Amino acid sequence: MKQLGEKVGWFRAVHRYFKDPNASVFGKGLVVLSIVSAAVYTLSPVDAIPDVIPVLGWLDDIGLIAFATAFTARVVVKYKELPALPHEQSHTGELT
């Protein structure tokens, strides 16, 4: 169950990053660009190494997905550890 909570924590960190008005618009754009480009490349029939070659053909897709995931995690890691941001608190001070 801890693994599920940790994954939800990363999704919340990404959400918090995009909601933070102090986060760079350029940085947010790079995160979106890395995720979207990895998804498009993976789903595209045009690859650096064709997917018809077993295992080897999937390595470039896996590498790009790993890069996009690692880049996003590196950018948003501090949002996972921060206390609640002002917009995440209700009127009673509880997390929403």
Buried (B, 14 or more C-beta within 10 A) or exposed (E): EEEEEEEEEBEBBBEBBEEBEEBEEEEBEBBEEBBEEBEEBBEEEEBEEEBEEEEEBBEBBEEBBEEBBEBBEEBBEEBBEEEEBEEBEEEEEEEE
